[in-house]
């Protein structure tokens, strides 16, 4: 991951971008990994753990009707979380998923939706990832590392 972190830092600094992260199922783990990077304060703006639905609504402007219609664990919610972070920074990462037990047949335990956003151009992408791990801690680590790796790919695809 060290190479991923350095590449991420480089692309954010080169493009003068500030990053904000909104985490639900990862509980701050992405933020923890990012702040392990030397000089992280030069590209991290504000990060949130919006675990409860009301926090997603209050801090990220997720529409309550989106949660009601699609559930809190959905690509639609991840999209609105990533978009809501534009009020704080130039680019964003969001996560919402199940690291533990789930009775959602479409989204079993180990399912996460990750949102990525670039304010300039209003580009937002969501992906669905299903972890192969079995324990809550392993799943959270997998979600967080996947989010960071995929965010770097997203930046490389969308920045010139």
N, C-alpha and C positions, 0 to 999 in steps of 0.2 A: 504493500500500500504506500510505502514511502515515495515511490516514483509517481504514483497517482496524485498524492498530496502535493508534491513539488510542481507537477504539471498544472494542477488546478490553481495553485497559488500564482504560478507564472502567467496563466491566461487571464486570471482575474486582475492582476496588477497591470499587465500589458494593456488591457482594455479599460483600465480605470473603473472596474465594476465593484460594487458593494453587494454582498450576499446576505440574505435573510433566510432562515430555515424555520419551518413550522412542523413540529413532530407530534405525532399522536402515539402510535404503537412503539416507536423507537425511543420514546421517553427522554430525549435529550442526548442520546448516544451519538447521533450525527454531529451535534454541536460539540460534544466532548472530543470526538475524533478531529474535527476541524480546528479546535483550539489547541490541539497537540502540535499543530504546524507553527514553526517559528515565524513570528510576524503576522499571525492571524488577525490581529487587531487592525491591520491595514486593509483588510477586505471583508471582515465580518461586521455587519451593521447591527441587527437585532435578531435574536432567535427566540422562539416560543415553544413551550410544550403545551399544546392545546389538546389535552387528553379528552376532556368532556366536550360533548356537542356544543354546549352553551359557550365555551371558550373559543371554538371555531367561529361561531357567529359573532361574538363580541370583539375579538381581536383581529379576525381575518375577513370579516364581512361575508362569511359563507351564508347563503340564503337558507333559512330553516326549512323552506319547502324542498330544497335540494336534498337535505338530510331525510326529510319525511318520505320523499318519493323514491330516492335511490339508496338510502341508508348512509350511515356515517362511513362505512367501508365501501367506497365506490370510486370509479374514475372521475365522476362528476364532482364529488366532494374534494378529492385530491386536486382537481383542476381549480376549483374555487379557492382552495387554500393557497395554492401557488400564486394565483392571481391576486388574492388579498394581501400578499406580502409586498406587492408593488408599491403600497403606501409607505413602506419602510426602506426599500432597497431597489437596486437595478436588476437583480436576478434572484431566483428563489428555488428552494427545494421544499417539498411537502411530503409527508408520509401519513397514511391512514391504513390500518390493517389489523389482523388478528395474530398476535404472537402467542396467544393462549387459546383456550377452548372457544369454539365457535359452533353455533347451531345453524349457521348460514350455509345452506347446501351449495350455493354458488361460490362462496368464499370460505373454504375450510381453514382451520388453523394453519398458519404459515403463509397466508395470503396478504399481500400488501399492494396498495396503489401508491405510486410515487409520481408527484408532479414536479415539473421543471418549468421555470419561466424566465424570459428575458423581457424586461419592461420596454426597452427600445425595440419597436417592431411588434410589441404585444404578442410575443410568441410563447405559447404554452403547450406542453406535451405531457401526456400521462402514460405510464406503463403499468402493467400488472406483473407482479413477480410472485412466484410460489417457492418458498424455501424448502429445501430437501432435509433440513435439520428438524430435530424432534423436541428439543427443550426450548423453553421460553428465552433463555439467555442466548443460546446459539442462534435462534431465529432472529432475535433483535440485532445481533451482530451482523448476521447475513443481510438483513434489511438495510442497515446503516451503510455497510460497505458497498452493497449493490447501488444504493442511492448515490453515493459519492462517485463511484465509477461511471454510472450511467449519466450523471450530471456533467462530468468531464466530456463524455462523448457528445452530449447535447450541446455543450458550448462549442466544441470543435465543429459540429455540423452547422451551427447557426451564426457563428462570428466569422467575419472576413478578415 
